[in-house]
Amino acid sequence: MTAAGQAEAEGAGAEPGAARLPSRVARLLSALFYGTCSFLIVLVNKALLTTYGFPSPIFLGIGQMAATIMILYVSKLNKIIHFPDFDKKIPVKLFPLPLLYVGNHISGLSSTSKLSLPMFTVLRKFTIPLTLLLETIVLGKQYSPSIIVSVFAIVLGAFIAAGSDLAFNLEGYIFVFLNDIFTAANGVYTKQKMDPKELGKYGVLFYNACFMIIPTLIISVSTGDLRQFPTDVLHGPVQLLQFGPDDSSGWSYQGEPGDDGHLAGLYGHL
């Protein structure tokens, strides 16, 4: 038998799907890509919420949910990914994942806006021991002492790295600890609920965002978060319209932000 025929025979006798298993290099690159994206997401959110002063973390979360829904739905239409169409059983299958999803989303963005990145990173490390605890309780998993020691070493190392950041922000600490709980619970229950033959990972993500985008919008409106967006973000361009001709520099500011007649100067020059 030739070498080509032998290879073909070996391929025919292999288990179905074995050839599709990713190599070690592919898995390593996937892990590096995931880590890079996770880091950049935190960095971009922090810059947007603090450096650029975006005032509405919940509204930012709504925008991210809308983008998730749009990207996944367009990908499904183009057959890039697959997840089942909606039916009445899906909410029952998912519960309580949508609640954990929105709690994770809102608490994560709120804590990012209130804490420095070193302290945020330290407190987020508590997600790991919480995940181990919940997997032991919910999924019945058992972990070796070496894994437990490694987890606590990670937490200790994070504390040492952020030891110089002594800023105290109680609201930020509450949000980040809530985020740790929601993240751990979301990960554990996703493992429990996610059946590749049913919803799959894309279906879980898509329907979580679909079910919670309207309730999150209601939360944003009721807490005043949504009002901050047009007030603070859109007020900058409006201020540009409040400048009128001046003898010295050609433009003069008419009124202070928040004054009842702050557009009077604009109308006076039209």
C-alpha positions as CSV (number, residue, x, y, z in Angstrom):
1,M,0.0,0.0,0.0
2,T,1.3,3.4,-0.9
3,A,1.9,6.1,1.7
4,A,-1.1,8.1,0.4
5,G,-3.4,5.0,0.6
6,Q,-2.2,4.3,4.1
7,A,-2.9,7.9,5.2
8,E,-6.4,7.7,3.6
9,A,-7.1,4.4,5.4
10,E,-6.0,5.9,8.7
11,G,-8.2,8.9,8.2
12,A,-11.2,6.8,7.4
13,G,-10.7,4.8,10.6
14,A,-10.4,7.8,12.8
15,E,-13.2,9.0,15.0
16,P,-15.6,11.5,13.4
17,G,-14.7,15.0,14.3
18,A,-11.2,14.1,15.5
19,A,-9.7,16.0,12.6
20,R,-11.5,19.1,13.6
21,L,-10.0,19.3,17.0
22,P,-7.9,22.5,17.4
23,S,-4.2,22.1,17.7
24,R,-2.2,23.3,20.8
25,V,-1.0,26.4,18.9
26,A,-4.6,27.3,17.9
27,R,-5.8,26.9,21.5
28,L,-2.9,29.0,22.8
29,L,-3.6,31.7,20.2
30,S,-7.3,31.6,21.1
31,A,-6.4,32.1,24.8
32,L,-4.0,35.0,24.0
33,F,-6.6,36.6,21.8
34,Y,-9.3,36.3,24.5
35,G,-6.9,37.8,27.1
36,T,-6.0,40.7,24.9
37,C,-9.7,41.5,24.1
38,S,-10.6,41.3,27.8
39,F,-7.9,43.7,28.7
40,L,-8.8,46.1,25.9
41,I,-12.5,46.1,26.8
42,V,-11.7,47.1,30.4
43,L,-9.2,49.7,29.1
44,V,-11.6,51.2,26.6
45,N,-14.5,51.3,29.1
46,K,-12.3,52.9,31.7
47,A,-11.1,55.6,29.3
48,L,-14.6,56.3,28.0
49,L,-16.2,56.5,31.5
50,T,-13.4,58.5,33.2
51,T,-10.9,60.1,30.8
52,Y,-13.7,61.2,28.4
53,G,-16.2,61.6,31.2
54,F,-19.1,59.6,29.7
55,P,-21.7,60.0,32.4
56,S,-24.1,57.0,31.8
57,P,-22.6,53.6,32.5
58,I,-26.0,51.9,32.2
59,F,-26.7,53.6,28.9
60,L,-23.2,52.4,27.7
61,G,-24.3,48.9,28.6
62,I,-27.5,49.2,26.6
63,G,-25.4,50.2,23.6
64,Q,-23.2,47.2,24.0
65,M,-26.3,44.9,24.3
66,A,-27.7,46.5,21.1
67,A,-24.4,45.9,19.3
68,T,-24.4,42.3,20.5
69,I,-27.9,41.6,19.2
70,M,-27.2,43.2,15.8
71,I,-23.8,41.5,15.3
72,L,-25.1,38.0,16.3
73,Y,-28.3,38.4,14.3
74,V,-26.6,39.5,11.1
75,S,-24.1,36.7,11.6
76,K,-27.0,34.2,11.9
77,L,-28.6,35.5,8.7
78,N,-25.4,35.1,6.8
79,K,-24.9,31.6,8.2
80,I,-21.7,32.5,9.9
81,I,-23.0,31.2,13.2
82,H,-26.1,29.2,14.2
83,F,-28.6,29.3,17.1
84,P,-32.3,28.4,17.2
85,D,-35.1,30.7,16.4
86,F,-37.2,32.0,19.3
87,D,-39.8,29.8,21.0
88,K,-41.7,29.9,24.2
89,K,-39.4,27.4,26.0
90,I,-36.3,29.5,25.6
91,P,-37.0,31.9,28.6
92,V,-37.6,28.9,30.9
93,K,-34.4,27.2,29.6
94,L,-32.3,30.4,30.2
95,F,-33.6,31.5,33.6
96,P,-31.9,32.9,35.7
97,L,-29.1,33.7,33.2
98,P,-30.7,36.9,31.9
99,L,-30.9,38.4,35.4
100,L,-27.3,37.4,36.1
101,Y,-26.3,38.8,32.7
102,V,-27.7,42.3,33.2
103,G,-26.4,42.4,36.8
104,N,-22.9,41.5,35.6
105,H,-23.2,44.1,32.8
106,I,-24.3,47.0,35.0
107,S,-22.2,46.3,38.0
108,G,-19.1,45.9,35.9
109,L,-19.4,49.2,34.1
110,S,-20.4,51.0,37.2
111,S,-17.4,49.7,39.2
112,T,-15.1,50.5,36.2
113,S,-16.2,54.1,36.3
114,K,-15.6,54.5,40.1
115,L,-12.3,52.6,40.7
116,S,-8.8,52.9,39.5
117,L,-7.7,50.1,37.1
118,P,-5.2,48.6,39.7
119,M,-7.9,48.4,42.4
120,F,-10.5,47.2,40.0
121,T,-8.2,44.4,38.8
122,V,-7.5,43.4,42.4
123,L,-11.1,43.2,43.5
124,R,-12.1,41.4,40.3
125,K,-9.7,38.6,41.2
126,F,-12.3,37.5,43.8
127,T,-14.3,36.2,40.9
128,I,-12.0,33.2,40.7
129,P,-12.5,31.8,44.3
130,L,-16.2,32.6,44.0
131,T,-16.4,30.6,40.8
132,L,-14.6,27.6,42.4
133,L,-17.1,27.8,45.4
134,L,-20.2,27.9,43.1
135,E,-18.9,25.2,40.8
136,T,-18.5,23.0,43.9
137,I,-22.0,23.8,45.2
138,V,-23.9,23.9,41.9
139,L,-22.0,21.6,39.6
140,G,-20.6,19.3,42.2
141,K,-17.0,19.7,41.0
142,Q,-14.0,18.9,43.2
143,Y,-10.7,20.7,43.0
144,S,-7.3,19.6,44.1
145,P,-5.4,21.5,46.8
146,S,-2.8,22.6,44.3
147,I,-5.5,24.4,42.3
148,I,-6.9,26.1,45.4
149,V,-3.5,27.2,46.5
150,S,-2.8,28.6,42.9
151,V,-6.1,30.6,43.0
152,F,-5.2,32.2,46.4
153,A,-1.7,33.0,45.1
154,I,-3.3,34.9,42.2
155,V,-5.5,36.9,44.6
156,L,-2.5,37.6,46.9
157,G,-0.4,38.7,43.9
158,A,-3.1,41.1,42.8
159,F,-3.2,42.7,46.3
160,I,0.5,43.2,46.2
161,A,0.4,44.7,42.8
162,A,-2.2,47.3,43.8
163,G,-0.9,47.9,47.3
164,S,0.0,51.5,46.6
165,D,-3.5,52.4,45.6
166,L,-5.1,53.5,48.8
167,A,-8.0,55.4,47.4
168,F,-11.3,54.5,49.2
169,N,-14.6,54.4,47.2
170,L,-17.3,52.5,49.1
171,E,-19.7,52.7,46.2
172,G,-17.1,51.4,43.8
173,Y,-16.2,48.5,46.1
174,I,-19.9,47.5,46.5
175,F,-20.3,47.5,42.7
176,V,-17.2,45.5,42.0
177,F,-18.0,42.8,44.7
178,L,-21.5,42.6,43.1
179,N,-19.8,42.2,39.8
180,D,-17.7,39.4,41.2
181,I,-20.8,37.5,42.4
182,F,-22.7,38.1,39.1
183,T,-19.7,37.1,37.0
184,A,-19.1,33.9,38.9
185,A,-22.8,32.9,39.0
186,N,-23.2,33.8,35.3
187,G,-20.3,31.6,34.3
188,V,-21.4,28.6,36.5
189,Y,-25.1,28.7,35.4
190,T,-24.0,29.2,31.7
191,K,-22.1,25.9,31.9
192,Q,-25.2,24.3,33.5
193,K,-27.7,25.7,30.9
194,M,-25.6,25.8,27.7
195,D,-26.3,22.7,25.7
196,P,-24.6,22.8,22.3
197,K,-27.5,20.9,20.8
198,E,-30.0,23.5,21.9
199,L,-29.1,27.2,22.4
200,G,-25.3,27.0,22.3
201,K,-23.0,29.8,23.4
202,Y,-24.3,32.3,20.7
203,G,-27.9,31.6,21.5
204,V,-27.3,32.1,25.2
205,L,-25.6,35.5,24.5
206,F,-28.1,36.6,21.9
207,Y,-31.3,35.9,24.0
208,N,-29.8,37.2,27.2
209,A,-29.2,40.6,25.5
210,C,-32.7,40.5,23.8
211,F,-34.6,39.7,27.0
212,M,-32.8,42.3,29.1
213,I,-32.2,45.3,26.8
214,I,-35.7,46.8,27.5
215,P,-35.6,46.2,31.3
216,T,-32.1,47.8,31.4
217,L,-33.5,50.8,29.5
218,I,-36.2,51.1,32.2
219,I,-33.6,50.9,34.9
220,S,-31.6,53.6,33.1
221,V,-34.6,55.9,32.9
222,S,-35.8,55.3,36.5
223,T,-32.3,55.9,38.0
224,G,-31.7,59.1,36.1
225,D,-28.8,57.5,34.2
226,L,-30.4,58.1,30.8
227,R,-31.0,61.8,31.6
228,Q,-27.3,62.3,32.1
229,F,-26.5,61.3,28.5
230,P,-28.3,64.2,26.7
231,T,-27.5,66.6,29.5
232,D,-23.7,66.0,29.7
233,V,-22.8,64.5,26.3
234,L,-25.0,66.4,23.9
235,H,-24.6,69.7,25.9
236,G,-21.1,70.2,24.5
237,P,-22.2,70.6,20.9
238,V,-25.1,72.8,22.1
239,Q,-22.6,75.1,23.8
240,L,-20.9,75.7,20.5
241,L,-24.1,77.3,19.3
242,Q,-24.1,79.6,22.3
243,F,-21.2,81.7,21.0
244,G,-21.9,84.9,19.3
245,P,-19.9,87.6,17.5
246,D,-17.6,89.7,19.7
247,D,-15.6,92.8,18.9
248,S,-12.3,91.4,20.3
249,S,-12.1,87.7,19.3
250,G,-15.1,87.3,17.0
251,W,-17.0,85.0,19.5
252,S,-18.4,85.5,23.0
253,Y,-20.1,83.0,25.3
254,Q,-23.7,83.9,26.1
255,G,-24.9,82.6,29.5
256,E,-23.9,79.8,31.7
257,P,-24.9,76.1,31.3
258,G,-28.1,75.4,33.1
259,D,-29.4,79.0,32.9
260,D,-33.0,79.3,31.8
261,G,-32.0,81.8,29.2
262,H,-28.8,80.2,28.0
263,L,-30.0,80.2,24.4
264,A,-31.0,83.9,24.5
265,G,-27.6,85.0,23.2
266,L,-27.9,82.6,20.3
267,Y,-31.3,83.8,19.3
268,G,-30.2,87.4,19.8
269,H,-27.6,87.0,17.0
270,L,-29.8,85.2,14.5
